Amino acid sequence: MDSGVTSGLAAVMGAFVGGLASLTSTWIGERSRSRRDLLQREVAKRETVYSDFIELASKLYVASATHRLDDDDAEIEGMVSLYAVSSRIRLFASNSVIQESEKVIDRIFTQYGADNISAEELRMSAVQTRDDPLKAFSVICRRELQDIQRGMTVHWPASRLTRTGSAGHE
């Protein structure tokens, strides 16, 4: 009789341990999937905002070299839009990305105050000097996105991602 209770208890314990292992495995897998989805959404959001900034800043930089700011209301609206995107960047980006976006905006405003040049002169200047006003911004954004994507395989804690706003960058 004693061996019957023992074998019954062993069977119940085996089922319990097996069920617990299955539940734990499912929970860990779901948690990992949720974290991966969160990081993927974070990367997509940043890519969209950074691309919007690059597109607006590119157009405005060319306009700033060839026009005066007060020549066209569309350029003023463009600067307002650029500031709006820059403010969206400040919501979540690392300090280095924010600083580079501010440098781009400062450069555009400085260019609006400089003498106008033709589109051909602007092209020749860019070719000769290899001066890309958005290169530093693009590079720092790419580095930040790569860091976040690396977090997909490293499984950074979600609290670290949300606390610093950029996967551990301050």
DRENVEX-196440 format. One record per residue (C-alpha): residue number from 0; y, x, z; residue in three letters. Coordinates in pm, 1 decimal, m for minus. Layout:
@nr->NUM, Y->Y, X->X, Z->Z, rest->ALA .
...
//
This chain:
@nr->0, Y->0.0, X->0.0, Z->0.0, rest->MET .
@nr->1, Y->229.4, X->286.1, Z->86.0, rest->ASP .
@nr->2, Y->177.2, X->444.0, Z->m257.1, rest->SER .
@nr->3, Y->263.8, X->109.1, Z->m422.9, rest->GLY .
@nr->4, Y->599.4, X->95.1, Z->m243.5, rest->VAL .
@nr->5, Y->665.4, X->457.4, Z->m327.1, rest->THR .
@nr->6, Y->587.1, X->412.7, Z->m695.3, rest->SER .
@nr->7, Y->792.5, X->93.0, Z->m705.2, rest->GLY .
@nr->8, Y->1082.3, X->267.9, Z->m537.6, rest->LEU .
@nr->9, Y->1046.5, X->558.1, Z->m780.4, rest->ALA .
@nr->10, Y->1056.1, X->316.5, Z->m1074.3, rest->ALA .
@nr->11, Y->1369.2, X->143.8, Z->m941.6, rest->VAL .
@nr->12, Y->1538.2, X->478.3, Z->m874.8, rest->MET .
@nr->13, Y->1443.3, X->602.0, Z->m1221.5, rest->GLY .
@nr->14, Y->1594.6, X->291.4, Z->m1381.7, rest->ALA .
@nr->15, Y->1904.5, X->328.2, Z->m1165.9, rest->PHE .
@nr->16, Y->1953.1, X->695.3, Z->m1253.9, rest->VAL .
@nr->17, Y->1887.9, X->627.7, Z->m1622.5, rest->GLY .
@nr->18, Y->2136.1, X->340.5, Z->m1624.7, rest->GLY .
@nr->19, Y->2395.0, X->546.5, Z->m1439.3, rest->LEU .
@nr->20, Y->2352.0, X->834.1, Z->m1686.0, rest->ALA .
@nr->21, Y->2396.9, X->595.7, Z->m1978.9, rest->SER .
@nr->22, Y->2705.0, X->438.2, Z->m1822.3, rest->LEU .
@nr->23, Y->2855.6, X->779.1, Z->m1747.9, rest->THR .
@nr->24, Y->2790.7, X->901.5, Z->m2099.5, rest->SER .
@nr->25, Y->2951.9, X->591.0, Z->m2249.5, rest->THR .
@nr->26, Y->3253.0, X->620.7, Z->m2018.9, rest->TRP .
@nr->27, Y->3306.7, X->988.2, Z->m2104.9, rest->ILE .
@nr->28, Y->3272.6, X->918.9, Z->m2476.6, rest->GLY .
@nr->29, Y->3519.8, X->630.7, Z->m2463.2, rest->GLU .
@nr->30, Y->3766.7, X->833.2, Z->m2260.6, rest->ARG .
@nr->31, Y->3744.5, X->1116.7, Z->m2511.3, rest->SER .
@nr->32, Y->3791.6, X->875.8, Z->m2802.3, rest->ARG .
@nr->33, Y->4093.9, X->716.9, Z->m2633.7, rest->SER .
@nr->34, Y->4254.5, X->1056.4, Z->m2575.1, rest->ARG .
@nr->35, Y->4188.4, X->1159.9, Z->m2935.9, rest->ARG .
@nr->36, Y->4341.7, X->834.4, Z->m3062.7, rest->ASP .
@nr->37, Y->4645.8, X->886.2, Z->m2841.1, rest->LEU .
@nr->38, Y->4696.8, X->1238.1, Z->m2975.8, rest->LEU .
@nr->39, Y->4652.5, X->1121.2, Z->m3335.3, rest->GLN .
@nr->40, Y->4916.2, X->851.3, Z->m3286.5, rest->ARG .
@nr->41, Y->5145.2, X->1109.6, Z->m3126.5, rest->GLU .
@nr->42, Y->5108.3, X->1343.7, Z->m3423.8, rest->VAL .
@nr->43, Y->5168.0, X->1060.5, Z->m3672.9, rest->ALA .
@nr->44, Y->5480.7, X->945.8, Z->m3485.9, rest->LYS .
@nr->45, Y->5624.2, X->1295.4, Z->m3477.7, rest->ARG .
@nr->46, Y->5541.0, X->1364.3, Z->m3841.8, rest->GLU .
@nr->47, Y->5728.2, X->1048.8, Z->m3941.7, rest->THR .
@nr->48, Y->6038.3, X->1124.5, Z->m3736.6, rest->VAL .
@nr->49, Y->6046.7, X->1492.1, Z->m3834.8, rest->TYR .
@nr->50, Y->6006.6, X->1398.2, Z->m4202.3, rest->SER .
@nr->51, Y->6288.2, X->1143.3, Z->m4173.8, rest->ASP .
@nr->52, Y->6512.3, X->1410.4, Z->m4022.7, rest->PHE .
@nr->53, Y->6427.0, X->1663.8, Z->m4293.2, rest->ILE .
@nr->54, Y->6489.6, X->1412.9, Z->m4571.9, rest->GLU .
@nr->55, Y->6826.4, X->1299.0, Z->m4435.0, rest->LEU .
@nr->56, Y->6940.7, X->1649.2, Z->m4343.5, rest->ALA .
@nr->57, Y->6848.7, X->1784.4, Z->m4688.3, rest->SER .
@nr->58, Y->7056.0, X->1520.0, Z->m4864.6, rest->LYS .
@nr->59, Y->7347.3, X->1561.9, Z->m4628.5, rest->LEU .
@nr->60, Y->7344.6, X->1941.2, Z->m4652.2, rest->TYR .
@nr->61, Y->7380.5, X->1926.5, Z->m5028.6, rest->VAL .
@nr->62, Y->7647.9, X->1660.2, Z->m4995.6, rest->ALA .
@nr->63, Y->7830.3, X->1870.6, Z->m4734.5, rest->SER .
@nr->64, Y->7848.7, X->2165.7, Z->m4973.1, rest->ALA .
@nr->65, Y->7975.4, X->1963.4, Z->m5267.5, rest->THR .
@nr->66, Y->8194.7, X->1696.4, Z->m5100.0, rest->HIS .
@nr->67, Y->8429.6, X->1637.8, Z->m4811.2, rest->ARG .
@nr->68, Y->8299.6, X->1415.5, Z->m4531.0, rest->LEU .
@nr->69, Y->8580.3, X->1165.5, Z->m4581.1, rest->ASP .
@nr->70, Y->8520.0, X->1141.8, Z->m4957.6, rest->ASP .
@nr->71, Y->8242.5, X->887.2, Z->m4926.0, rest->ASP .
@nr->72, Y->8147.2, X->622.4, Z->m4669.6, rest->ASP .
@nr->73, Y->7781.1, X->676.0, Z->m4762.0, rest->ALA .
@nr->74, Y->7801.8, X->1030.7, Z->m4625.3, rest->GLU .
@nr->75, Y->7943.9, X->904.4, Z->m4296.2, rest->ILE .
@nr->76, Y->7662.6, X->648.2, Z->m4280.9, rest->GLU .
@nr->77, Y->7420.4, X->931.3, Z->m4360.0, rest->GLY .
@nr->78, Y->7551.8, X->1137.6, Z->m4068.0, rest->MET .
@nr->79, Y->7515.8, X->836.2, Z->m3839.2, rest->VAL .
@nr->80, Y->7156.9, X->794.9, Z->m3959.4, rest->SER .
@nr->81, Y->7091.3, X->1164.7, Z->m3902.3, rest->LEU .
@nr->82, Y->7225.2, X->1137.5, Z->m3547.7, rest->TYR .
@nr->83, Y->7000.3, X->836.1, Z->m3490.9, rest->ALA .
@nr->84, Y->6692.2, X->1027.6, Z->m3604.6, rest->VAL .
@nr->85, Y->6800.0, X->1326.4, Z->m3396.5, rest->SER .
@nr->86, Y->6823.5, X->1099.6, Z->m3092.9, rest->SER .
@nr->87, Y->6473.3, X->968.8, Z->m3163.2, rest->ARG .
@nr->88, Y->6354.7, X->1331.2, Z->m3170.2, rest->ILE .
@nr->89, Y->6509.9, X->1386.3, Z->m2826.6, rest->ARG .
@nr->90, Y->6285.4, X->1113.1, Z->m2685.9, rest->LEU .
@nr->91, Y->5967.0, X->1316.2, Z->m2719.8, rest->PHE .
@nr->92, Y->6011.7, X->1656.6, Z->m2880.5, rest->ALA .
@nr->93, Y->6005.4, X->1996.1, Z->m2716.6, rest->SER .
@nr->94, Y->6332.9, X->2167.9, Z->m2635.5, rest->ASN .
@nr->95, Y->6284.8, X->2411.9, Z->m2922.0, rest->SER .
@nr->96, Y->6260.1, X->2128.6, Z->m3177.1, rest->VAL .
@nr->97, Y->6565.1, X->1957.0, Z->m3026.3, rest->ILE .
@nr->98, Y->6766.0, X->2280.8, Z->m3038.2, rest->GLN .
@nr->99, Y->6673.7, X->2340.9, Z->m3402.6, rest->GLU .
@nr->100, Y->6770.5, X->1984.8, Z->m3498.9, rest->SER .
@nr->101, Y->7107.4, X->2035.2, Z->m3331.0, rest->GLU .
@nr->102, Y->7157.8, X->2362.5, Z->m3520.9, rest->LYS .
@nr->103, Y->7092.0, X->2180.1, Z->m3848.8, rest->VAL .
@nr->104, Y->7346.3, X->1910.0, Z->m3762.4, rest->ILE .
@nr->105, Y->7602.5, X->2173.3, Z->m3659.4, rest->ASP .
@nr->106, Y->7545.6, X->2357.7, Z->m3985.7, rest->ARG .
@nr->107, Y->7598.9, X->2041.2, Z->m4187.8, rest->ILE .
@nr->108, Y->7925.0, X->1966.4, Z->m4006.1, rest->PHE .
@nr->109, Y->8038.8, X->2326.2, Z->m4052.7, rest->THR .
@nr->110, Y->7957.7, X->2302.8, Z->m4422.5, rest->GLN .
@nr->111, Y->8160.0, X->1980.5, Z->m4454.3, rest->TYR .
@nr->112, Y->8458.9, X->2175.6, Z->m4323.6, rest->GLY .
@nr->113, Y->8410.2, X->2464.4, Z->m4566.3, rest->ALA .
@nr->114, Y->8528.4, X->2484.2, Z->m4925.2, rest->ASP .
@nr->115, Y->8337.5, X->2269.7, Z->m5171.1, rest->ASN .
@nr->116, Y->8109.9, X->2439.9, Z->m5420.4, rest->ILE .
@nr->117, Y->7931.2, X->2310.6, Z->m5726.3, rest->SER .
@nr->118, Y->7567.2, X->2211.0, Z->m5722.9, rest->ALA .
@nr->119, Y->7492.2, X->2513.1, Z->m5943.7, rest->GLU .
@nr->120, Y->7669.2, X->2748.9, Z->m5701.2, rest->GLU .
@nr->121, Y->7468.5, X->2598.1, Z->m5416.0, rest->LEU .
@nr->122, Y->7144.2, X->2648.7, Z->m5607.9, rest->ARG .
@nr->123, Y->7230.1, X->3008.0, Z->m5696.4, rest->MET .
@nr->124, Y->7327.7, X->3082.5, Z->m5336.1, rest->SER .
@nr->125, Y->6997.5, X->2942.4, Z->m5208.2, rest->ALA .
@nr->126, Y->6798.8, X->3144.0, Z->m5462.6, rest->VAL .
@nr->127, Y->6985.5, X->3469.2, Z->m5396.4, rest->GLN .
@nr->128, Y->7000.0, X->3455.1, Z->m5018.9, rest->THR .
@nr->129, Y->6679.0, X->3259.6, Z->m4957.6, rest->ARG .
@nr->130, Y->6887.8, X->3063.6, Z->m4707.9, rest->ASP .
@nr->131, Y->6705.1, X->2743.5, Z->m4617.6, rest->ASP .
@nr->132, Y->6900.1, X->2543.7, Z->m4358.4, rest->PRO .
@nr->133, Y->6588.2, X->2350.4, Z->m4256.6, rest->LEU .
@nr->134, Y->6331.4, X->2629.8, Z->m4251.3, rest->LYS .
@nr->135, Y->6352.6, X->2708.7, Z->m3878.1, rest->ALA .
@nr->136, Y->6337.3, X->2337.1, Z->m3794.2, rest->PHE .
@nr->137, Y->6034.7, X->2283.7, Z->m4019.1, rest->SER .
@nr->138, Y->5851.8, X->2586.3, Z->m3880.0, rest->VAL .
@nr->139, Y->5904.3, X->2487.5, Z->m3516.5, rest->ILE .
@nr->140, Y->5795.2, X->2129.6, Z->m3592.4, rest->CYS .
@nr->141, Y->5480.2, X->2252.8, Z->m3765.2, rest->ARG .
@nr->142, Y->5399.8, X->2474.5, Z->m3466.8, rest->ARG .
@nr->143, Y->5447.0, X->2185.5, Z->m3226.1, rest->GLU .
@nr->144, Y->5225.4, X->1954.9, Z->m3434.9, rest->LEU .
@nr->145, Y->4956.9, X->2222.8, Z->m3452.0, rest->GLN .
@nr->146, Y->4970.2, X->2262.2, Z->m3074.4, rest->ASP .
@nr->147, Y->4918.9, X->1890.0, Z->m3030.2, rest->ILE .
@nr->148, Y->4634.0, X->1886.5, Z->m3281.1, rest->GLN .
@nr->149, Y->4468.7, X->2173.5, Z->m3097.8, rest->ARG .
@nr->150, Y->4490.2, X->1949.7, Z->m2794.7, rest->GLY .
@nr->151, Y->4256.0, X->1713.0, Z->m2977.7, rest->MET .
@nr->152, Y->3974.7, X->1964.9, Z->m2944.9, rest->THR .
@nr->153, Y->4081.9, X->2107.6, Z->m2610.5, rest->VAL .
@nr->154, Y->4120.6, X->1756.4, Z->m2460.8, rest->HIS .
@nr->155, Y->4448.4, X->1809.7, Z->m2281.2, rest->TRP .
@nr->156, Y->4505.6, X->1562.8, Z->m2001.5, rest->PRO .
@nr->157, Y->4710.2, X->1264.3, Z->m2113.1, rest->ALA .
@nr->158, Y->4940.5, X->1320.4, Z->m1816.1, rest->SER .
@nr->159, Y->5029.6, X->1665.4, Z->m1951.7, rest->ARG .
@nr->160, Y->5112.4, X->1516.7, Z->m2291.7, rest->LEU .
@nr->161, Y->5332.6, X->1241.7, Z->m2153.4, rest->THR .
@nr->162, Y->5487.8, X->1445.8, Z->m1873.3, rest->ARG .
@nr->163, Y->5632.6, X->1717.4, Z->m2095.7, rest->THR .
@nr->164, Y->5664.2, X->1513.6, Z->m2411.3, rest->GLY .
@nr->165, Y->5502.9, X->1770.1, Z->m2632.1, rest->SER .
@nr->166, Y->5160.0, X->1874.7, Z->m2524.4, rest->ALA .
@nr->167, Y->5268.9, X->2122.1, Z->m2264.1, rest->GLY .
@nr->168, Y->5590.9, X->2250.5, Z->m2421.2, rest->HIS .
@nr->169, Y->5895.6, X->2240.3, Z->m2207.0, rest->GLU .
//
